[in-house]
Structure formats: C-alpha cells, structure tokens
Amino acid sequence: MMDIFIIFFIAALIPYLIMLWYGIKFGRKVGRSKEIAYFKLPEEWVEFTISKQGKYTVSLVGGLRETGFYINIISPSHKAVEITEMFLKLKFYKNTNLAVTYHEFEAEEVGAYSIRTITDKLSVKPSALLSKSLFEKEVPLTKLSIVIKEHVSPLHFIFSLLLIFIGVSLLLLNVCYLLYKLQIIVPTN
C-alpha cells in the first residue's frame, strides 16, 4: 500500500516541477531580452542598427513618471515607423537606474534606423507615485537615456509568475501531504 502511495506522489510531483521549471524559464526570458541600443536622450536624430525583423521596445532610463514622452523613428527606407504605447509598462534596472518600457514598434526591415525624441513637453519625475511626484523636482533631460531592446510580451512575465506560484504552491502541498501520510506530521486535536 505504501509503495503505491510513493509512486503516486512521485507521479504527481513531476507536473509541479515542470510548471516551476517553465515559470523560471519564462521569467529569465523576460529579464534577459537583448539590448539593441543605449544612448543619451536624443533631441537630434540618432542612428541604431537592427539586425533582424521583429518587435522592439523603447524604454526611458532615469525616471519613473513621465508626461509627454514622444518619439519618432525612421526606417532604413526613410518611412516613419508606427509606434504604439505599451499596455503594461515593465520596469527594469539599467546601470543602477530604473528604466520603464513605454513604447514598442515593429521593425519590418533590417538596417540603420533613426530615432529622435520630442522634448518640448517632456517632464520626468523620479518617483512613480503621483502623491510623491507632485513635490519632486523634474529630472534634468541630460540625465535621461533611451534603451532599445527586443520585445518580450508582458504576458510572458505574468505567465511566468503564475506558473512559479502554482508550481511552488502545489509542490509544498504535495510534500505536506506526503509528510502527513508518512505520519511525520501528526495533526493535533
């Protein structure tokens, strides 16, 4: 009877470990998306090279709360690239500064792209909290930078957190049940 229980426990443990492994794998993919370009906030046109077609993100480094962050991107064939605002704005660290992903665009051509920011109405505060940012000074534009990275869907991040949470929860529940069945943990009355 106990041998069947141990076999069932191991069989039930395998899916939980797979869930946990995939959650960690997806989470690492989100955190390690490939950086294409990094430069100071450009008021003039700056070129960067894209080596393969796909989606890319534009992140602002140096502040968490922005208003008026507008950019223009020109493709190698001198056409304007359509830029969309990110639904979920992922945050990450770049050179000990927090960066926020604001925009994404589709690169349909390989080659040298040009980017320019419109800084007329750009206002950046160091805090993401509205109540705190009301009393903070604006970050000088000279301290801001832009990072262009390969796009990783925010849903991958949510999916990885969900898999990690479910995997760890079910794993712990399974181990506790095993300890109860082996009478290592005995409930008290």
C-alpha angles and dihedrals in degrees: 000000000000092000091057090050092052091049090049091048092052092045091051092046095058097069091048092052090047090051091050092047093050091047091054091044093053091044092054090049091056093049096046105048112152117264114227102180141358124189144142117279103288120220090174127047114289124188128224130173127236114198100191139027119258145086122317135184132221116214131188115224122204106037140047105205117054137170125189099018102161126163138183122210124191121200125224089263089057095251123135113254118227110244123197130192117245116250093211113034108214119208126212140159123259117179092340091307124109115244129196125205107228109159140032133194139182117242106208094171134049117232145058115345125189125219133190131176123218102225099177094103100018114133121171127185125191095230127066092208113096093211092054097039092057089071099038128096119246117261109250112251090235090067095054125094138183127228123195114200139169111272120257115181115245086226088069088059093049091044092051092050090048093050092047092048095047093042094051093042095051092042092054092044090051093049092048090050090050091051089049093050092048087049093238088123111045119188115232124225 
